């Protein structure tokens, strides 16, 4: 159980970093970079969780993008 939580937390952390990088490339205001990081972490971690539930990659990606699009 602890390994699974650690796996998801590390995945969220390491997916937030490129999201901030893309935000910097596209000149997002500095105060919005935290939201970029949070959005990237939520999207990737939800996709990863759906893939761990043996969902097809296409459906998992679609549902994760639907989730983050609804939140944003």
LOGUFI-815957 format. One record per residue (C-alpha): y, z, x; residue in three letters. Coordinates in Angstrom, 2 decimals, padded with zeros to 5 digits, m for minus. Each point is the difference from the previous one (the first is absolute). Layout:
N
Y:Z:X:ALA .
...
***
This chain:
72
000.00:000.00:000.00:UNK .
002.44:000.92:002.76:UNK .
m000.83:m003.16:001.93:UNK .
000.80:m002.11:m003.05:UNK .
003.36:001.70:m000.51:UNK .
000.83:m000.39:003.69:UNK .
m001.00:m003.66:m000.17:UNK .
002.36:m000.64:m002.94:UNK .
002.86:001.97:001.57:UNK .
m000.28:m001.85:003.30:UNK .
m000.22:m003.32:m001.83:UNK .
003.12:000.86:m001.98:UNK .
001.86:001.01:003.16:UNK .
m000.97:m003.11:001.94:UNK .
000.80:m002.31:m002.91:UNK .
003.46:001.52:m000.43:UNK .
000.99:m001.03:003.53:UNK .
m000.24:m003.79:m000.54:UNK .
001.70:000.36:m003.38:UNK .
003.00:001.54:001.75:UNK .
m000.18:m002.74:002.62:UNK .
000.20:m002.70:m002.66:UNK .
002.87:001.87:m001.61:UNK .
001.86:m000.03:003.30:UNK .
m000.67:m003.72:000.50:UNK .
001.41:m000.77:m003.45:UNK .
003.03:002.25:000.59:UNK .
m000.74:002.62:m002.65:UNK .
002.59:002.83:m000.04:UNK .
m001.02:003.03:002.05:UNK .
m000.11:002.34:m002.98:UNK .
m002.56:m002.28:m001.70:UNK .
m002.45:m000.12:002.91:UNK .
m001.65:003.23:m001.16:UNK .
m000.79:m001.68:m003.31:UNK .
m001.38:m003.01:001.86:UNK .
m002.32:002.29:001.93:UNK .
m001.10:001.79:m003.16:UNK .
m000.60:m003.28:m001.81:UNK .
m002.05:m001.41:002.85:UNK .
m002.07:003.15:000.23:UNK .
m000.67:000.12:m003.74:UNK .
m000.89:m003.68:m000.23:UNK .
m002.40:m000.04:002.95:UNK .
m001.64:003.33:m000.79:UNK .
m000.59:m000.95:m003.62:UNK .
m001.51:m003.32:001.12:UNK .
m002.20:001.83:002.48:UNK .
m001.14:002.49:m002.64:UNK .
m000.89:m002.82:m002.38:UNK .
m001.94:m001.77:002.73:UNK .
m001.88:003.24:000.69:UNK .
m001.01:m000.03:m003.67:UNK .
m001.74:m003.36:000.69:UNK .
002.58:m002.06:m001.86:UNK .
000.37:m003.65:001.09:UNK .
002.83:m000.50:002.50:UNK .
001.90:m002.37:m002.29:UNK .
000.03:002.45:m002.90:UNK .
000.81:002.97:002.24:UNK .
002.95:m001.84:001.53:UNK .
001.23:m001.12:m003.41:UNK .
m000.17:003.51:m001.46:UNK .
001.70:001.54:003.05:UNK .
002.82:m002.54:m000.20:UNK .
000.27:000.58:m003.74:UNK .
000.28:003.74:000.64:UNK .
002.70:m000.29:002.65:UNK .
001.87:m002.60:m002.05:UNK .
000.02:002.37:m002.96:UNK .
001.19:002.91:002.13:UNK .
002.72:m002.02:001.73:UNK .
***
